[in-house]
Structure formats: C-alpha cells, structure tokens
Amino acid sequence: MKGGLVERDLIEYIAKSIVDDPSSVKVNEVDGEKSTILELEVGPNDIGKVIGKHGRIAKAIRTLLQAAATKNEKHIVLEILD
C-alpha cells in the first residue's frame, strides 16, 4: 500500500508555507503492513509553528491528509518529528 506522491507533496507544501525555514522541511514515507506513515521533519525553531497552540495546526494538517487519503482509499498517518 503506497502512500503516494499526492499526500506527500500536500504535507510538504503545507509545512513549507507555515515555517520560517522552508529548506529544512523533509517528508519521509514509511510503508507499513496496513498503513503508510509520513514523517514530517522541520527545523528546531519551526516545530511550534507546525504543531500550533494546543495542536490545532497539526490536527488541521492531519484532517486535510485524511481527506486526500480517503479519496484515494488509503490509510495514512502523519508523525511530526522533533
């Protein structure tokens, strides 16, 4: 079950739009048995911008990701690495 380029590009685009240092944004795709994990890595000064107050930004990003994944009948999980 491949995560696909669409979801990966979506996360990368959103993250680069939010952070101060877009060049530090990296999205790594890890395929599991039942799902695909997208690992989002940003610079140390930008982690708070991606997570947001009370995790609101992270939740919104995950909601968009799930909408894109559901359209393609996939199960994708977003992990934000610190």
SULHUMO-V174036 format. One record per helix or strand of 2 or more residues. SS is the DSSP state (alpha for helix, beta for strand). FROM is the first residue (numbers start at 0). LEN is the number of residues. If there is no record, write none. Layout:
SS:FROM:LEN
SS:FROM:LEN
//
This chain:
alpha:4:14
alpha:21:3
beta:25:6
beta:35:6
alpha:46:5
alpha:52:19
beta:75:6
//
